[in-house]
Each structure stands twice: as structure tokens, then as C-alpha cells.
Amino acid sequence: MKTKIATRVVQDIFQRSLSATPSYLILWTLIIFPTGLYQAHPFISISLFIAFFITTLLRLAPFFYFNFSHLKPDTLNGKFLYVGAVTQATIWSAAFVFVIWAPVPQSMKIFMFICTAGLSAGGGLTYSPSRSLAISYVAILLLPCALFLPFSSMENATTMASIFFVYLAYLAVIIWKSNTEYRNALENELKLEEKTRALERISQTDTLTGLYSRRYFEEIFVTEWKRAFREKVPVSILMVDIDHFKRINDTHGHIAGDLALQEFAKELQAVFRRCSDIICRFGGEEFAVLLPNTSLENALQRAEVLRSRTEGMAIIHREKTIFMTISIGVTGRKTPGMESCRDLITEADDALYLAKKQGRNQVQVQESHYDIQVEQFELFAENF
């Protein structure tokens, strides 16, 4: 949670500061050029102008970089934000001291006061997601000004310095409250996102076996079907049914039945262990396996491995041994056509029905589409 909050704080400040970053350059331009200050004090005026120009470009560069490189600001270093904000605040503070010291019209000095107060308030709220950055920023802007004012020749300098100290304390309180509200809102948002993701995972998972749910399987099947169609790659599907599962429940009880389902789910995961394989509990004792980028020949071989391994399983429950077999229907496409992916499910289900009709404990394929020699299974099973 702390890592997520830290990342989100950087992202939010990153976006918030976009419009405020060029403010220093714009305001300093309005101060020195229309008033002719750059002519009266060219070295300091232009030097500060160049400093604002360079820091503005450096702070704006990441926005363009992330935009054109299609990267998100997740990788942005928080220290870069901190240094950039503090650097511009320091330069502005130096510019404030220069304007107060220089023999310029009183109106210009008042304008500088107004700009400094505005930058302090705006920047403090902009950086408020990071309490340390916001308070440091405001302090750098206001403290040097308040400390220097009593030694300047400006009228009512001591009063203005006192106002700056009070203003600094006021902004610190506002930043503290704003930061607290932001953190509370962000924590609630992240908790809600975690709960939403947890609910999504629950909806995608069968609670008994830990396999995917039928709902998720049907959703991902559509996606994989479209991808296989675009990329012209094969896709295969297995429909699997535990033979005489009702007999297991009736003989050994539903607890034993649940145990049998869980153990069989482990066998499914052991055989179909590629990250692209999608295994789901289709309903009751029926399971479905989606094999993207898998030829029918390979799907048949793996189906026979599953059948052979299941036939050799022995489940111990209450000192009694439970044996079981499975029937499997397989079908697939070398390259999906314009038909629906549901047609593939129907074909695999028809093949499963044929396997059960012909005696169970076997693998059947949709013969109307493929003609694969089942003898290939044994050789693959020996080398699995």
C-alpha cells in the first residue's frame, strides 16, 4: 500500500504541476521587459531569465518525453520533482530579493509581492500530496523574503515581513489539512480498487478447484478466438467429464466428491501447464481446456496423457481408495474461420458425448473435421 501511495503521489504532482511550471518564466518576463528592468540591470535580470528558462524546459521535458515515448509517469523519480520545484522556488526567492534591493518603482515591488504570494499559495496546494515538498517549497519562497525585508529600504518593511511570517504559518496549516484529506481519499480509493480486483478474481475463479470459472472461460475464449483469427494460428479445445461421478458421491459422500474434483484439477494443471493454457470448471464434474496456438494433433496427445494419468490416480478418503476415469472430447481449427467460437465448444461437447456413448475412459475427436491416428497418443504419453 505504501509503495502504491508513493507512486500515486508522484503521478498526481506530476500532472498537477504541468500548468504551473512555466509560471515563473512568464511572471519574470512581465516584470523585467515591460518595465525596462532588463536595461537598468541587464546582467542580473537576464541571468535570472535564463535560469527560469532552463529550469522550465527541464521540468517540462518529462511531459513531452512520456507523451512521445508512450510511457506513463510511473517511472518518474520523485526526487526529480522535488529538486525541480525547490530549484525554481530558490531562483524566485533570489529574484524577489533583487527586486526589493534594486531602485525600482514601488508598483513593481508590490507586483513582486503579489506574484510571490500567489506562487506560494498555488505551489503549496499543487505539491500538497507531498507534505514535505509543499512546506519546503513555501518556506523557500517566503522565508528569505521575510528575513530580508526588515533590512531593505522599503516602506513598512517590518510590517510586510510580519505578514509574510503569518502567511507562511497559514499556508503550512492549509497544506497540512489538504495533505491529510488527500491521503485519506487516496487510501480509500486504493482500498476500493483492491476490493474491486478481489471481486473480479472471485468471479473468474471456481472456489472449489481454484480453476477459472465458466464465465471467465467464455470471455477469454472470444478474445483468443479473435487473436487466432488475426494471427492465423491454430486453436484447440477439450471438453472433459469425470465418468460416473454421481456414483462417487453416492458411494463415498459429497466430501469425497469434492476431494476428487480438487485432485483432478491438480492433474489438469500438471498436464496443461503452459501459461497460455486456460483451464476451467465448466460445470459440476465437467471441465474445459482452451489451448491457444495449439494444433489438434498436440491437443489430442495431451488429452491422452491426461486420460492416462487420471486412470492411474488413487484418492484416499477415510481409509478408502477412490479410482476414477474420464472421457474427453477434442476439436480445433488450424486457422479459425468466420464461425463463432461457440461452434467449437459444441463440437468438443459432441465429441465428449461420443466418448461417453462408446464406453467412457477414452478420447474422441470431431471426425468430420479431422482424421488423426490415435496411435500417436501412446508414444507421446511415454515421453511426457
Residue pairs with C-beta under 8 A, 6 or more apart in sequence:
1 187
1 190
4 190
5 183
5 186
5 187
5 190
6 78
7 74
8 186
8 190
9 78
9 129
9 130
9 186
10 73
10 76
10 77
10 78
10 81
11 72
11 73
11 74
11 76
12 129
13 81
13 126
13 127
13 129
13 130
13 133
14 62
14 73
14 76
14 81
15 73
16 126
16 127
16 129
17 59
17 81
17 85
17 126
17 127
18 60
18 63
20 122
20 123
20 126
21 56
21 59
21 60
21 88
22 56
22 60
23 119
23 122
24 52
24 55
24 56
24 88
24 91
24 92
24 119
25 49
25 52
25 53
25 56
27 115
27 119
28 48
28 49
28 52
28 92
28 95
29 49
31 37
31 95
31 99
31 108
31 111
31 112
31 115
32 38
32 45
32 48
32 49
35 104
35 105
35 108
37 45
37 99
37 102
37 104
37 108
38 45
38 46
38 49
40 102
40 104
41 98
41 102
44 98
48 91
48 94
48 95
48 98
51 91
52 88
52 91
52 92
55 84
55 87
55 88
55 91
56 88
58 84
59 84
59 88
62 73
62 76
62 80
65 71
66 72
66 73
66 76
78 130
81 133
82 130
82 133
82 136
85 123
85 127
85 133
85 137
86 133
86 136
86 137
86 140
89 119
89 123
89 137
89 140
89 141
90 140
92 116
92 119
92 141
93 140
93 141
93 144
93 145
94 144
95 112
96 112
96 116
96 144
96 145
97 144
97 145
97 148
99 108
99 109
99 112
100 109
100 112
100 145
100 148
100 149
100 152
100 154
101 152
106 154
106 155
109 154
113 160
116 141
116 142
116 145
117 167
119 141
120 138
120 141
120 142
120 167
120 168
120 171
121 171
123 134
123 137
123 138
123 141
124 134
124 135
124 137
124 138
124 171
124 174
124 175
125 134
125 174
125 175
125 178
126 134
127 133
127 134
127 137
128 134
128 175
128 178
128 179
128 182
129 179
129 182
129 183
129 186
130 179
131 175
131 176
131 179
134 175
134 179
135 172
135 175
138 168
138 171
138 172
138 175
139 168
142 164
142 165
142 167
142 168
142 171
143 168
145 161
145 164
146 161
146 164
146 165
146 168
147 161
149 157
149 158
149 160
149 161
149 164
150 157
150 158
150 161
151 157
154 160
203 213
203 215
203 216
204 212
204 213
204 215
204 216
205 211
205 212
205 213
205 216
206 212
206 213
206 280
206 281
208 258
208 261
208 262
208 281
209 261
209 262
209 265
209 281
210 262
210 265
211 265
211 268
211 269
211 279
211 280
211 281
211 287
212 220
212 278
212 279
212 280
212 281
213 280
213 281
214 280
214 281
214 282
214 283
214 288
216 280
217 278
217 280
217 282
217 288
217 290
220 278
220 290
221 237
221 278
221 290
221 341
221 345
222 341
224 235
224 278
224 290
224 292
225 235
225 336
225 341
225 344
227 233
227 292
228 234
228 235
228 292
228 293
228 333
228 335
228 336
229 335
229 336
229 337
232 335
233 292
233 293
233 335
234 293
234 294
234 295
234 296
234 332
234 333
234 334
234 335
235 290
235 291
235 292
235 293
235 294
235 332
235 333
235 336
235 344
236 291
236 294
236 295
236 296
236 298
236 299
236 330
236 331
236 332
236 333
237 288
237 289
237 290
237 291
237 299
237 330
237 331
237 332
237 344
237 345
237 348
238 288
238 289
238 291
238 299
238 303
238 306
238 328
238 329
238 330
238 348
239 282
239 286
239 287
239 288
239 328
239 329
239 330
239 345
239 348
239 349
239 351
239 352
240 268
240 286
240 287
240 288
240 289
240 303
240 306
240 326
240 327
240 328
240 329
240 352
241 285
241 286
241 287
241 326
241 327
241 328
241 352
241 356
242 248
242 260
242 261
242 264
242 285
242 286
242 324
242 325
242 326
243 324
243 325
243 326
243 327
243 356
243 360
243 361
244 324
244 360
245 257
245 260
245 284
245 285
245 324
248 256
248 257
248 260
248 322
248 324
249 256
249 257
252 317
252 318
252 320
252 322
255 317
256 315
256 317
256 318
256 320
256 322
259 315
259 317
259 322
260 315
260 322
260 324
261 281
261 285
263 313
263 315
264 287
264 310
264 313
264 324
264 326
265 279
265 281
265 287
267 306
267 309
267 310
267 313
268 279
268 287
268 289
268 306
269 279
270 309
271 302
271 305
271 306
271 309
272 279
272 289
272 291
272 302
272 306
276 291
276 292
276 293
277 289
277 290
277 291
277 292
278 289
278 290
278 291
278 292
279 287
279 288
279 289
279 290
280 287
280 288
280 289
280 290
281 287
282 288
288 345
288 348
291 298
291 299
291 302
291 332
294 332
295 332
295 334
296 330
296 331
296 332
296 334
296 365
296 370
296 372
297 372
297 376
299 330
299 332
300 330
300 363
300 365
300 372
300 374
300 376
300 377
301 376
301 377
301 380
301 381
302 380
303 328
303 330
303 363
303 377
304 363
304 374
304 377
304 378
304 380
304 381
305 377
305 380
305 381
305 384
306 326
306 328
307 325
307 326
307 328
307 361
307 362
307 363
308 381
310 324
310 325
310 326
311 325
311 326
311 361
313 323
313 324
314 321
314 322
314 323
315 321
315 322
315 323
315 324
316 322
325 360
325 361
326 361
327 352
327 355
327 356
327 360
327 361
327 362
327 363
327 364
328 351
328 352
328 355
328 362
328 363
328 364
329 347
329 348
329 349
329 350
329 351
329 352
329 353
329 354
329 355
329 363
329 364
329 365
329 366
330 348
330 351
330 363
330 364
330 365
330 366
331 344
331 347
331 348
331 351
331 365
331 366
331 369
331 370
332 344
332 370
333 344
347 366
347 369
348 366
350 366
351 364
351 365
351 366
352 364
354 364
355 362
355 363
355 364
358 364
363 374
363 377
365 372
